[in-house]
Amino acid sequence: GQMATLSTLAHSVSGTAEIIDDCTIRVTDFNYDAGGINVRFYSGQGGNYVGGFPMSEDLIRATPYIGESVYAQLPEGRTLDELDGISVWCVDVAVSFGDGMFQ
């Protein structure tokens, strides 16, 4: 039930992430213009996503996300203890388009 509000840092990212079970995070009212290079939901600790791990397939697509509900899944062998934040992360250039800390 912990929630994180995604900041808007680039590419119009916004939304609310909620942990719904031990391996699934739902992001509601998700907005993102779908641009960038190899962009995924990424885990982080203490606001650092460089050492995190991907929790989704590439989010880039032909049309923007507007108010959608999307899901991030922890990979096999990973636990929620390994993260306290979530980012819309551009993997190739190590930049967060928007992120939030779970409260």
DSSP file (Angstrom, degrees, kcal/mol; ACC not computed):
  #  RESIDUE AA STRUCTURE BP1 BP2  ACC     N-H-->O    O-->H-N    N-H-->O    O-->H-N    TCO  KAPPA ALPHA  PHI   PSI    X-CA   Y-CA   Z-CA
    1    1 A G              0   0    0      0, 0.0    19,-0.1     0, 0.0     2,-0.0   0.000 360.0 360.0 360.0  -3.0    0.0    0.0    0.0
    2    2 A Q        -     0   0    0     17,-0.1    17,-2.5    16,-0.1     2,-0.3  -0.384 360.0-155.1 -66.6 146.8    3.0    2.4    0.0
    3    3 A M  E     -A   18   0A   0     15,-0.2   100,-2.6    98,-0.1     2,-0.4  -0.899  15.6-167.3-127.6 153.2    2.7    5.2   -2.6
    4    4 A A  E     -A   17   0A   0     13,-2.5    13,-3.2    -2,-0.3     2,-0.6  -0.997  16.1-141.9-137.8 133.1    5.1    7.4   -4.5
    5    5 A T  E     -A   16   0A   0     96,-0.4     2,-0.4    -2,-0.4    96,-0.2  -0.852  25.4-128.2 -94.4 123.6    4.2   10.5   -6.5
    6    6 A L  E     -A   15   0A   0      9,-2.7     9,-0.6    -2,-0.6    94,-0.2  -0.558  18.8-137.0 -75.0 128.0    6.3   10.8   -9.6
    7    7 A S        -     0   0    0     92,-2.5     2,-0.8    -2,-0.4    -1,-0.0  -0.373  17.3-118.9 -73.0 160.8    8.0   14.1  -10.1
    8    8 A T        +     0   0    0      1,-0.2    90,-0.2    90,-0.1     3,-0.1  -0.882  52.4 145.4-105.9 101.8    8.0   15.7  -13.5
    9    9 A L        -     0   0    0     88,-1.9     2,-0.3    -2,-0.8    89,-0.2   0.741  68.7 -16.0-104.7 -33.3   11.7   16.1  -14.6
   10   10 A A  S >  S+     0   0    0     87,-2.4     3,-1.7     3,-0.0    -1,-0.4  -0.976 116.3  31.7-163.0 163.1   11.4   15.5  -18.4
   11   11 A H  T 3  S-     0   0    0     -2,-0.3    22,-2.4     1,-0.3    23,-0.3   0.751 115.9 -75.9  53.7  30.5    9.1   14.1  -21.1
   12   12 A S  T 3  S+     0   0    0     20,-0.2    -1,-0.3     1,-0.2     2,-0.2   0.752  75.8 175.4  59.0  29.2    5.9   15.2  -19.2
   13   13 A V    <   +     0   0    0     -3,-1.7     2,-0.3    84,-0.5    19,-0.2  -0.448  10.8 139.1 -68.8 135.4    6.2   12.3  -16.7
   14   14 A S  E     + B   0  31A   0     17,-1.7    17,-2.5    -2,-0.2     2,-0.3  -0.952  11.0 106.9-162.8 166.5    3.7   12.2  -13.8
   15   15 A G  E     -A    6   0A   0     -9,-0.6    -9,-2.7    -2,-0.3     2,-0.4  -0.839  57.1 -87.2 146.6 178.6    1.6    9.7  -12.0
   16   16 A T  E     -AB   5  28A   0     12,-2.2    12,-2.8    -2,-0.3     2,-0.4  -0.987  30.1-155.2-126.7 122.8    1.2    7.8   -8.7
   17   17 A A  E     -AB   4  27A   0    -13,-3.2   -13,-2.5    -2,-0.4     2,-0.4  -0.799  12.7-174.9 -97.5 137.5    3.0    4.5   -8.0
   18   18 A E  E     -AB   3  26A   0      8,-2.6     8,-2.7    -2,-0.4     2,-0.6  -0.997  26.5-129.9-134.8 131.5    1.5    2.1   -5.5
   19   19 A I  E     + B   0  25A   0    -17,-2.5     6,-0.2    -2,-0.4   -17,-0.1  -0.695  30.2 173.8 -75.8 118.6    2.9   -1.2   -4.2
   20   20 A I  E     -     0   0A   0      4,-2.2     2,-0.3    -2,-0.6    -1,-0.2   0.658  61.5 -10.2-106.9 -18.5    0.0   -3.6   -4.6
   21   21 A D  E >  S- B   0  24A   0      3,-1.3     3,-0.6     0, 0.0    -1,-0.2  -0.921  90.4 -70.8-159.7-171.6    1.7   -6.9   -3.7
   22   22 A D  T 3  S+     0   0    0     -2,-0.3    58,-0.3     1,-0.2     3,-0.1   0.510 129.2  19.0 -71.8  -1.7    5.2   -8.3   -3.0
   23   23 A C  T 3  S+     0   0    0      1,-0.1    51,-2.6    56,-0.1     2,-0.4   0.350 109.7  79.8-143.6   5.9    6.2   -8.1   -6.7
   24   24 A T  E <   -BC  21  73A   0     -3,-0.6    -4,-2.2    49,-0.2    -3,-1.3  -0.965  44.9-173.5-128.8 134.8    3.9   -5.6   -8.4
   25   25 A I  E     -BC  19  72A   0     47,-2.8    47,-3.0    -2,-0.4     2,-0.5  -0.993  13.0-154.9-122.1 127.7    3.7   -1.8   -8.6
   26   26 A R  E     -BC  18  71A   0     -8,-2.7    -8,-2.6    -2,-0.4     2,-0.6  -0.885   1.6-158.7-102.5 131.7    0.8   -0.1  -10.3
   27   27 A V  E     -BC  17  70A   0     43,-3.3    43,-2.4    -2,-0.5     3,-0.4  -0.949  15.3-167.5-110.4 115.4    1.3    3.4  -11.7
   28   28 A T  E     +B   16   0A   0    -12,-2.8   -12,-2.2    -2,-0.6    41,-0.2  -0.663  65.6  18.0-103.5 158.9   -2.0    5.2  -12.1
   29   29 A D  E    S-     0   0A   0     38,-0.4     2,-0.4    -2,-0.2    38,-0.2   0.881  86.6-177.2  49.6  42.6   -2.8    8.4  -13.9
   30   30 A F  E     - C   0  68A   0     38,-3.3    38,-1.9    -3,-0.4     2,-0.4  -0.572  10.8-176.7 -79.0 126.5    0.5    7.8  -15.7
   31   31 A N  E     +B   14   0A   0    -17,-2.5   -17,-1.7    -2,-0.4     2,-0.3  -0.983  16.4 144.1-123.4 134.9    1.5   10.5  -18.2
   32   32 A Y  E     - C   0  65A   0     33,-1.9    33,-3.1    -2,-0.4   -20,-0.2  -0.878  48.4-132.4-168.1 133.9    4.6   10.3  -20.4
   33   33 A D        -     0   0    0    -22,-2.4   -21,-0.1    -2,-0.3     3,-0.1   0.516  43.5-124.1 -74.4  -1.7    5.2   11.5  -23.9
   34   34 A A        +     0   0    0    -23,-0.3    27,-0.7     1,-0.2     2,-0.1   0.645  66.6 130.0  71.3  18.4    6.8    8.1  -24.8
   35   35 A G        +     0   0    0    -24,-0.2     2,-0.2    25,-0.1    -1,-0.2  -0.473  27.5  64.4 -96.4 172.1   10.1    9.6  -26.0
   36   36 A G  S    S-     0   0    0     -2,-0.1     2,-0.4    -3,-0.1     3,-0.1  -0.692  81.3 -67.4 115.8-168.2   13.7    8.8  -25.1
   37   37 A I  S    S-     0   0    0     -2,-0.2    55,-0.7     1,-0.2    56,-0.3  -0.983 101.2 -18.8-129.2 117.6   16.0    5.8  -25.6
   38   38 A N  S    S-     0   0    0     -2,-0.4    53,-2.4     1,-0.2     2,-0.5   0.963  80.6-176.7  52.1  68.9   15.4    2.5  -23.7
   39   39 A V  E     +D   90   0B   0     51,-0.2    20,-3.8    52,-0.1    21,-0.4  -0.857   8.8 159.2-105.7 129.8   13.1    3.9  -21.0
   40   40 A R  E     -D   89   0B   0     49,-2.3    49,-2.9    -2,-0.5     2,-0.4  -0.937  49.2 -93.0-141.5 160.2   11.9    1.7  -18.2
   41   41 A F  E     -D   88   0B   0     16,-0.4    14,-3.1    -2,-0.3    15,-0.5  -0.677  54.2-167.9 -70.3 134.5   10.5    1.7  -14.7
   42   42 A Y  E     -DE  87  54B   0     45,-2.5    45,-2.2    -2,-0.4     2,-0.2  -0.950  17.5-125.9-132.4 146.8   13.6    1.4  -12.6
   43   43 A S  E     +D   86   0B   0     10,-2.3     2,-0.3    -2,-0.3    43,-0.2  -0.480  31.5 173.5 -84.9 160.3   14.2    0.7   -8.9
   44   44 A G  E     -D   85   0B   0     41,-1.3    40,-2.8    -2,-0.2    41,-1.5  -0.988  25.1-140.2-159.2 163.6   16.3    2.9   -6.6
   45   45 A Q  B >  S-G   48   0C   0      3,-1.7     3,-1.7    -2,-0.3     6,-0.1  -0.998  85.8  -5.5-130.1 131.2   17.4    3.4   -3.1
   46   46 A G  T 3  S-     0   0    0     -2,-0.4     3,-0.1     1,-0.3    -1,-0.1   0.776 129.4 -56.5  61.6  27.8   17.7    6.9   -1.5
   47   47 A G  T 3  S+     0   0    0      1,-0.2     2,-0.6    53,-0.1    -1,-0.3   0.510 109.3 124.0  82.7   4.1   17.0    8.6   -4.8
   48   48 A N  B <   +G   45   0C   0     -3,-1.7    -3,-1.7     1,-0.1    -1,-0.2  -0.886  25.6 165.7-102.1 117.3   19.8    6.8   -6.6
   49   49 A Y    >   +     0   0    0     -2,-0.6     3,-1.5    -5,-0.2    -1,-0.1   0.501  57.8  87.3-106.9  -7.9   18.7    4.8   -9.7
   50   50 A V  T 3  S+     0   0    0      1,-0.3    -1,-0.1    44,-0.1    -6,-0.1   0.890  97.7  39.5 -58.8 -40.7   22.1    4.2  -11.2
   51   51 A G  T 3  S+     0   0    0     -6,-0.1    -1,-0.3     2,-0.1    -2,-0.1   0.257 101.4 104.0 -92.3  12.3   22.5    1.0   -9.2
   52   52 A G    <   -     0   0    0     -3,-1.5    -8,-0.1    -9,-0.2    -3,-0.1   0.032  64.8-122.2 -82.2-168.1   18.9    0.0   -9.6
   53   53 A F        -     0   0    0     22,-0.0   -10,-2.3     0, 0.0     2,-0.1  -0.974  27.0 -97.5-138.6 152.0   17.3   -2.6  -11.8
   54   54 A P  B     -E   42   0B   0      0, 0.0   -12,-0.2     0, 0.0     3,-0.1  -0.384  27.6-178.2 -71.3 145.9   14.6   -2.6  -14.5
   55   55 A M        +     0   0    0    -14,-3.1    18,-2.7    19,-0.1     2,-0.3   0.173  64.8  32.1-127.0  14.0   11.0   -3.4  -13.6
   56   56 A S  S    S-     0   0    0    -15,-0.5     3,-0.1    16,-0.2    16,-0.1  -0.974  81.8 -96.2-156.6 168.2    9.4   -3.1  -17.0
   57   57 A E  S    S-     0   0    0     -2,-0.3   -16,-0.4     1,-0.2    -2,-0.1  -0.280  73.6 -58.2 -74.0 174.9    9.9   -3.5  -20.7
   58   58 A D        -     0   0    0      1,-0.1   -18,-0.2   -18,-0.1    -1,-0.2  -0.378  46.3-153.5 -58.6 130.4   10.8   -0.5  -22.7
   59   59 A L        +     0   0    0    -20,-3.8     2,-0.2    -3,-0.1    -1,-0.1   0.501  57.7 114.2 -87.1  -5.7    8.1    2.2  -22.2
   60   60 A I        +     0   0    0    -21,-0.4     2,-0.3     2,-0.0   -25,-0.1  -0.463  37.4 148.5 -70.4 135.9    8.7    3.9  -25.6
   61   61 A R        -     0   0    0    -27,-0.7     4,-0.1    -2,-0.2    -2,-0.0  -0.925  58.8 -93.6-155.3 177.4    5.9    3.6  -28.1
   62   62 A A  S    S+     0   0    0     -2,-0.3    -2,-0.0     2,-0.1    -1,-0.0   0.763 105.4  46.6 -72.5 -26.6    4.3    5.6  -30.9
   63   63 A T  S    S-     0   0    0      1,-0.0    -2,-0.1   -29,-0.0   -29,-0.0  -0.895  88.4-109.0-119.9 148.1    1.6    7.3  -28.8
   64   64 A P        -     0   0    0      0, 0.0     2,-0.5     0, 0.0   -31,-0.2  -0.264  29.7-112.7 -68.9 158.5    2.0    9.1  -25.4
   65   65 A Y  E     -C   32   0A   0    -33,-3.1   -33,-1.9    -4,-0.1     2,-0.4  -0.819  36.5-177.4 -87.2 127.1    0.6    7.7  -22.2
   66   66 A I  E     -     0   0A   0     -2,-0.5   -35,-0.2   -35,-0.2   -36,-0.1  -0.902  67.4 -30.2-132.7 104.0   -2.2   10.0  -21.0
   67   67 A G  E    S+     0   0A   0     -2,-0.4   -38,-0.4   -37,-0.3   -36,-0.2   0.777  95.6 153.6  64.7  28.6   -3.8    9.1  -17.6
   68   68 A E  E     -C   30   0A   0    -38,-1.9   -38,-3.3   -40,-0.2     2,-0.5  -0.413  46.0-128.8 -89.3 162.9   -3.1    5.4  -18.0
   69   69 A S  E     +     0   0A   0    -41,-0.2     2,-0.3   -40,-0.2   -41,-0.2  -0.967  36.6 169.3-107.1 124.5   -2.7    2.6  -15.5
   70   70 A V  E     -C   27   0A   0    -43,-2.4   -43,-3.3    -2,-0.5     2,-0.4  -0.871  21.9-131.3-132.5 164.6    0.5    0.6  -16.1
   71   71 A Y  E     -C   26   0A   0     -2,-0.3     2,-0.4   -45,-0.2   -45,-0.2  -0.914   7.6-160.5-125.6 145.8    2.4   -2.0  -14.1
   72   72 A A  E     -C   25   0A   0    -47,-3.0   -47,-2.8    -2,-0.4     2,-0.4  -0.968  14.9-157.9-117.7 138.8    6.0   -2.6  -13.0
   73   73 A Q  E     -C   24   0A   0    -18,-2.7   -49,-0.2    -2,-0.4     3,-0.1  -0.955  18.5-123.0-119.8 134.1    7.0   -6.1  -11.9
   74   74 A L        -     0   0    0    -51,-2.6   -19,-0.1    -2,-0.4     3,-0.1  -0.566  37.8-113.9 -69.1 135.6   10.0   -7.0   -9.8
   75   75 A P    >   -     0   0    0      0, 0.0     3,-2.1     0, 0.0    -1,-0.1  -0.302  44.1 -79.4 -67.0 156.8   12.3   -9.4  -11.6
   76   76 A E  T 3  S+     0   0    0      1,-0.3     3,-0.1    -3,-0.1   -53,-0.0  -0.298 120.6  26.1 -55.5 135.7   12.6  -12.9  -10.3
   77   77 A G  T 3  S+     0   0    0      1,-0.3     2,-0.3    -3,-0.1    -1,-0.3   0.369 100.7 105.6  89.7  -4.3   15.0  -13.0   -7.4
   78   78 A R    <   -     0   0    0     -3,-2.1    -1,-0.3   -55,-0.0     2,-0.3  -0.789  49.9-163.2-107.0 152.3   14.4   -9.3   -6.4
   79   79 A T    >   -     0   0    0     -2,-0.3     3,-1.7    -3,-0.1   -56,-0.1  -0.859  35.7-108.7-129.9 165.9   12.4   -8.1   -3.4
   80   80 A L  G >  S+     0   0    0    -58,-0.3     3,-1.6    -2,-0.3   -57,-0.1   0.717 111.9  74.0 -64.5 -21.1   10.8   -4.8   -2.3
   81   81 A D  G 3  S+     0   0    0      1,-0.3    -1,-0.3     3,-0.0    -3,-0.0   0.688  87.4  64.3 -64.5 -16.6   13.6   -4.6    0.4
   82   82 A E  G <  S+     0   0    0     -3,-1.7     2,-0.3   -37,-0.0    -1,-0.3   0.361 105.6  42.6 -89.7   5.0   15.9   -3.6   -2.5
   83   83 A L    <   +     0   0    0     -3,-1.6   -38,-0.2   -40,-0.1     3,-0.1  -0.998  36.4 172.3-149.3 151.8   14.1   -0.4   -3.3
   84   84 A D  S    S+     0   0    0    -40,-2.8    18,-2.7    -2,-0.3     2,-0.3   0.226  77.7  41.0-134.6   6.9   12.4    2.6   -1.8
   85   85 A G  E     -DF  44 101B   0    -41,-1.5   -41,-1.3    16,-0.3     2,-0.3  -0.963  61.9-145.7-149.4 165.9   11.8    4.6   -4.9
   86   86 A I  E     -DF  43 100B   0     14,-2.4    14,-2.2    -2,-0.3     2,-0.3  -0.989  15.9-171.9-136.2 143.4   10.8    4.2   -8.6
   87   87 A S  E     -DF  42  99B   0    -45,-2.2   -45,-2.5    -2,-0.3     2,-1.0  -0.966  33.8-130.5-134.2 149.2   11.9    6.1  -11.7
   88   88 A V  E     -DF  41  98B   0     10,-2.9     9,-3.3    -2,-0.3    10,-0.6  -0.890  53.0-167.4 -90.9  99.7   11.0    6.5  -15.3
   89   89 A W  E     -DF  40  96B   0    -49,-2.9   -49,-2.3    -2,-1.0     2,-1.0  -0.797  31.6-144.9-110.7 128.1   14.6    5.9  -16.2
   90   90 A C  E  >> -DF  39  95B   0      5,-3.3     5,-1.4    -2,-0.4     4,-1.0  -0.800  21.3-165.9 -86.7 102.7   16.4    6.4  -19.5
   91   91 A V  T >45S+     0   0    0    -53,-2.4     3,-0.5    -2,-1.0    -1,-0.2   0.892  77.4  55.3 -62.8 -46.0   18.9    3.5  -19.3
   92   92 A D  T 345S+     0   0    0    -55,-0.7    -1,-0.2   -54,-0.4   -54,-0.1   0.785 122.8  25.8 -65.6 -28.6   21.3    4.4  -22.1
   93   93 A V  T 345S-     0   0    0     -3,-0.5    -1,-0.2   -56,-0.3    -2,-0.2   0.343 102.5-124.1-116.1   5.4   22.0    7.9  -20.7
   94   94 A A  T <<5 +     0   0    0     -4,-1.0     2,-0.4    -3,-0.5    -3,-0.2   0.931  60.6 141.4  53.5  55.4   21.3    7.2  -17.0
   95   95 A V  E   < -F   90   0B   0     -5,-1.4    -5,-3.3   -46,-0.1     2,-0.5  -0.989  48.3-134.7-130.3 136.8   18.7   10.0  -16.6
   96   96 A S  E     -F   89   0B   0     -2,-0.4    -7,-0.2    -7,-0.2     3,-0.2  -0.782  10.6-170.1 -88.5 127.3   15.5   10.1  -14.6
   97   97 A F  E    S-     0   0B   0     -9,-3.3   -87,-2.4    -2,-0.5   -88,-1.9   0.593  79.1 -21.2 -86.9 -13.4   12.5   11.5  -16.5
   98   98 A G  E    S+F   88   0B   0    -10,-0.6   -10,-2.9   -89,-0.2    -1,-0.4  -0.731  71.5 173.5 171.3 141.3   10.5   11.5  -13.2
   99   99 A D  E     -F   87   0B   0    -12,-0.2   -92,-2.5    -2,-0.2     2,-0.3  -0.963   9.0-164.9-154.7 168.4   10.7    9.6   -9.9
  100  100 A G  E     -F   86   0B   0    -14,-2.2   -14,-2.4    -2,-0.3     2,-0.4  -0.991  20.9-121.7-158.1 156.1    9.3    9.3   -6.5
  101  101 A M  E     -F   85   0B   0     -2,-0.3   -96,-0.4   -96,-0.2   -16,-0.3  -0.836  34.5-114.5-101.8 136.8   10.0    7.8   -3.1
  102  102 A F              0   0    0    -18,-2.7   -98,-0.2    -2,-0.4  -100,-0.1  -0.511 360.0 360.0 -72.6 136.0    7.6    5.4   -1.5
  103  103 A Q              0   0    0   -100,-2.6    -1,-0.1    -2,-0.2   -99,-0.1   0.325 360.0 360.0-115.8 360.0    5.9    6.6    1.7
